[in-house]
Amino acid sequence: MDRPLQRYAPLIGRILLSVIFLFSAFGKVTHFSGMEQFMASKGMPAVPVLLVLALLTEALGGLSLLLGFKARWGALLLFLFLIPTTLIFHDFWALTGAMRQDMQIHFLKNLAIMGGLLMVAANGPGAFSLDKE
């Protein structure tokens, strides 16, 4: 494999993976009450507590990936976070029509993100990281 690809791909991959989590955490901060209502509509208990935990998980995990600081642990944390998140919020099997297709795409997108997170967890953050593996 080409050396520049091996050197720079982990950094670019971590940046791209981190963006969705950092934006999502920011959205939770700026639209906290709306997110509370959405989570409650999905039948979730202890919504304020779970929302704060989700926000912290996304922010800390996203920063971990972005900076390459404890990136293996950050990736594993986000991977585990996505399991219930994907099953609860992208339950396409319970829907019909266009909404089913939309949620199926989101479900599959999350599976792809989970794959990328496992790659970081297994292979580390790469050369351009605070961990410098």
C-alpha positions in Angstrom: 0.0 0.0 0.0 1.1 3.5 -0.7 2.9 5.1 2.3 1.1 8.5 2.1 -2.2 6.7 2.2 -1.1 4.7 5.3 0.2 7.8 6.9 -2.7 10.2 6.2 -5.8 8.0 5.9 -6.2 7.3 9.6 -6.2 11.1 10.3 -8.7 11.9 7.6 -10.8 8.9 8.6 -10.9 10.1 12.3 -11.8 13.6 11.3 -14.6 12.4 9.1 -15.9 10.0 11.8 -15.8 12.7 14.5 -17.8 15.3 12.6 -21.2 13.5 13.0 -20.7 13.1 16.7 -19.5 16.6 17.4 -22.3 18.1 15.3 -24.8 15.9 17.1 -23.6 16.9 20.5 -23.7 20.6 19.5 -27.3 20.0 18.3 -28.3 18.5 21.6 -26.9 21.5 23.5 -28.7 24.0 21.2 -32.0 22.1 21.0 -32.1 20.4 24.3 -35.8 20.6 24.9 -36.7 19.5 21.4 -34.4 16.5 21.8 -36.0 15.7 25.2 -39.4 15.6 23.5 -38.1 13.4 20.7 -36.6 10.9 23.1 -39.8 10.9 25.2 -41.8 10.1 22.1 -39.7 7.0 21.7 -40.7 5.9 25.1 -37.3 6.4 26.8 -37.2 6.7 30.6 -35.2 9.3 32.5 -34.9 11.4 29.4 -32.9 14.3 30.9 -30.3 12.0 32.4 -30.0 9.9 29.2 -29.8 13.0 27.0 -26.9 14.5 29.1 -25.2 11.1 28.9 -25.7 11.0 25.1 -24.4 14.5 24.7 -21.3 13.8 26.8 -20.7 10.5 25.0 -20.8 12.2 21.6 -18.8 15.2 22.6 -16.0 13.2 24.4 -15.9 10.4 21.9 -15.9 12.8 19.0 -13.1 14.8 20.5 -11.2 11.6 21.3 -11.4 10.6 17.6 -10.6 14.1 16.3 -7.5 14.6 18.4 -6.4 11.0 18.4 -6.3 11.0 22.2 -7.3 7.6 23.6 -8.9 7.1 20.2 -9.3 3.4 20.6 -11.3 3.9 23.7 -13.3 6.8 22.2 -14.1 4.7 19.2 -15.2 1.7 21.3 -17.4 4.0 23.5 -19.1 5.5 20.4 -19.5 2.0 18.9 -21.3 0.8 22.0 -23.4 4.0 22.1 -24.5 3.4 18.5 -26.0 0.0 19.3 -29.0 1.1 21.3 -29.2 4.4 19.5 -29.5 2.7 16.1 -32.1 0.2 17.3 -34.2 2.8 19.1 -34.1 5.7 16.7 -33.9 4.0 13.4 -36.4 1.2 13.7 -37.3 1.0 10.0 -38.9 -2.4 10.4 -41.8 -0.7 12.4 -42.5 1.8 9.6 -43.9 1.8 6.1 -43.5 3.8 2.9 -41.0 6.6 2.5 -40.4 6.8 6.2 -39.3 3.2 6.3 -36.8 3.7 3.4 -35.4 6.9 5.1 -34.9 5.1 8.5 -33.4 2.1 6.8 -30.8 4.4 5.2 -30.1 5.9 8.6 -29.8 2.5 10.1 -27.4 1.3 7.4 -25.4 4.6 7.8 -25.0 3.9 11.5 -23.8 0.4 10.7 -21.1 1.8 8.3 -20.1 4.3 11.0 -19.8 1.4 13.5 -17.5 -0.3 11.0 -15.3 2.7 10.8 -15.2 3.0 14.6 -14.2 -0.7 14.9 -11.4 0.0 12.5 -10.1 2.8 14.7 -10.5 0.6 17.8 -8.6 -2.3 16.2 -5.9 -0.3 14.4 -5.4 2.8 16.5 -5.4 6.4 15.6 -2.4 6.5 13.3 0.7 8.7 13.1 -1.0 12.1 13.4 -2.6 11.8 16.8 -1.9 12.8 20.4 -1.4 9.1 21.2 1.1 8.8 18.3 0.8 5.0 17.9 
